[in-house]
């Protein structure tokens, strides 16, 4: 039995999430998902054209989910953690459960139980004893080491590396090719800039960049 699935966000990130769902079906040799389409409150004309080329319909704004067919699940394809959190609160009010999608080319440890809405892109690696919250995104070729905690709405961007025993608080974004060294904490809603190297704890609500990150 297939699961009706709606992707929230038809920008580039959302369309990449769609490809993960399709890759899961292809690897399984049978359909797991019945892709209903995309919802997005403010899609650009260019993104609507790109969605059309994927042969998946644009359904309307996020409020479309309020009257979605029974058993529908959603996955949020929005890269910005704060926007993802705001959208999740809206969708939660409609009672639509979040699906997790993991690309078959991702490696996720057997003892990791991610929260709802987890997205792992191709090449993502998460090793062992990692606590993963709701709507966490591990992008292409991102790595997360042993014994880490990734709270709700964390994003680890492509080629970023999070070492073992780290804590990423809610809403953290680790930028492309950035590194967080062993045993450190990055505070709530903070951003680690692309290419930065975090060598000490990062407080809440700041942006750090550079090597070492400041």
C-alpha positions in Angstrom: 0.0 0.0 0.0 1.4 3.4 -1.0 1.5 6.4 1.3 0.1 9.7 -0.1 2.9 12.3 0.1 3.0 16.0 -0.3 6.3 18.0 -0.5 6.1 21.4 1.2 8.1 23.9 -0.8 8.7 23.8 -4.5 12.1 25.6 -4.6 15.3 23.8 -5.3 15.5 22.1 -1.9 11.9 20.8 -2.1 12.5 19.4 -5.6 15.6 17.7 -4.3 13.5 16.1 -1.5 11.2 14.8 -4.2 14.1 13.1 -5.9 14.9 11.3 -2.6 11.4 9.9 -2.4 11.6 8.7 -6.0 15.1 7.1 -5.3 13.6 5.3 -2.3 10.9 3.8 -4.5 13.4 2.8 -7.2 15.8 1.1 -4.8 12.9 -0.8 -3.2 11.6 -2.0 -6.6 8.1 -1.0 -5.6 6.3 2.3 -4.9 6.3 3.3 -1.2 5.0 6.8 -1.9 2.1 8.2 -4.0 3.4 11.7 -4.7 0.4 14.0 -4.7 2.3 17.1 -5.5 3.9 20.3 -4.0 2.4 23.0 -1.8 4.0 26.4 -1.5 2.5 29.8 -0.5 4.7 31.9 -2.8 6.2 29.9 -5.6 8.0 31.7 -8.3 7.0 31.3 -11.9 10.3 29.7 -12.6 9.9 27.1 -9.9 6.4 26.3 -11.0 7.8 25.6 -14.5 10.5 23.4 -12.9 7.9 21.5 -10.9 5.9 20.9 -14.0 8.9 19.3 -15.7 9.0 16.8 -12.9 5.5 15.7 -13.8 4.2 16.4 -10.3 1.4 18.9 -9.8 1.5 22.1 -7.8 -1.5 21.8 -5.5 -1.7 25.3 -4.0 -0.7 27.0 -0.8 0.2 25.2 2.5 -3.4 25.5 3.6 -4.3 22.8 0.9 -3.1 20.3 3.6 -6.0 21.2 5.8 -8.3 19.2 3.6 -5.8 16.6 2.4 -6.9 13.1 1.6 -6.9 10.6 4.5 -3.5 9.1 5.4 -1.6 11.9 3.7 1.9 12.6 5.0 4.1 15.6 4.3 7.8 16.3 4.1 9.1 19.9 4.3 11.6 20.7 1.5 12.8 24.0 2.9 16.4 24.6 3.7 16.2 27.5 6.1 15.7 26.0 9.6 13.6 28.9 10.9 11.3 28.9 8.0 11.0 25.2 8.2 10.0 25.5 11.9 7.3 28.1 11.1 5.8 25.9 8.4 5.9 22.8 10.6 3.8 24.6 13.2 1.2 25.4 10.6 1.1 21.9 9.2 1.0 20.4 12.7 -2.2 22.3 13.3 -3.8 20.5 10.3 -2.9 17.1 11.9 -0.9 15.9 8.9 2.0 13.6 10.0 5.5 14.2 8.8 7.3 11.5 6.7 11.0 10.8 6.8 12.9 10.3 3.6 16.4 8.8 3.4 18.2 8.5 0.1 19.4 4.9 -0.5 22.9 6.3 -1.0 22.9 7.8 2.6 24.4 5.8 5.5 22.5 6.1 8.7 23.5 4.0 11.7 21.2 1.2 12.8 21.0 2.7 16.4 19.8 6.1 15.2 16.0 6.8 15.5 15.3 10.1 13.8 12.4 12.2 14.6 9.5 12.8 12.2 10.3 14.8 9.0 14.0 13.6 8.9 15.6 14.1 5.5 18.9 12.5 4.5 20.3 13.3 1.1 22.6 11.2 -1.1 26.0 10.7 0.5 24.9 11.9 4.0 26.6 9.9 6.8 25.5 9.6 10.5 27.4 7.0 12.4 26.2 5.7 15.8 24.3 6.8 18.9 23.0 10.0 17.4 19.9 11.7 18.8 17.9 13.3 15.9 15.0 15.6 16.5 12.1 16.6 14.2 12.6 17.9 10.7 16.4 17.6 10.7 18.0 17.8 7.3 21.4 16.2 6.4 22.4 17.4 3.0 24.5 15.9 0.3 27.8 14.4 1.7 27.3 15.9 5.2 28.8 13.8 8.0 27.8 13.5 11.7 30.0 11.6 14.1 29.2 9.4 17.1 27.2 10.4 20.2 25.9 13.7 18.8 22.6 15.4 19.5 20.8 17.2 16.7 17.8 19.0 18.0 14.6 19.9 16.0 15.0 21.8 12.7 18.8 21.4 12.5 20.3 21.7 9.0 23.8 20.3 8.1 24.6 21.6 4.7 26.5 19.8 1.9 30.0 18.6 2.8 29.8 19.9 6.3 31.4 17.8 9.1 30.1 17.5 12.7 32.6 15.6 14.9 31.7 13.2 17.7 30.0 14.3 21.0 28.6 17.5 19.6 25.3 19.2 20.4 23.5 21.2 17.8 20.6 23.0 19.4 17.2 23.7 17.8 17.3 25.6 14.5 21.1 25.4 14.0 22.4 25.7 10.5 25.9 24.4 9.7 27.0 25.8 6.4 28.5 24.1 3.4 32.0 22.7 4.0 32.0 23.9 7.6 33.4 21.8 10.5 32.3 21.6 14.1 35.1 20.0 16.2 34.7 17.3 18.8 32.6 17.8 21.9 31.3 21.3 21.1 27.9 22.9 21.4 26.3 25.2 18.9 23.4 27.3 20.4 19.8 27.6 19.4 19.2 29.4 16.1 22.9 30.0 15.4 24.5 29.7 12.0 27.9 28.4 11.2 29.0 30.1 8.0 30.2 28.2 5.0 33.8 27.0 5.3 34.0 27.9 9.0 35.8 25.8 11.6 34.1 25.8 15.1 36.8 25.4 17.8 34.8 26.5 20.8 31.1 26.5 21.9 28.8 28.9 20.0 26.2 30.8 22.0 22.5 31.1 21.0 21.4 33.3 18.1 24.7 34.3 16.5 26.4 33.8 13.2 30.0 32.6 13.3 32.4 32.4 10.3 36.0 32.0 9.5 38.9 29.7 10.7 38.7 29.6 13.6 35.0 30.6 13.6 34.2 33.9 15.4 
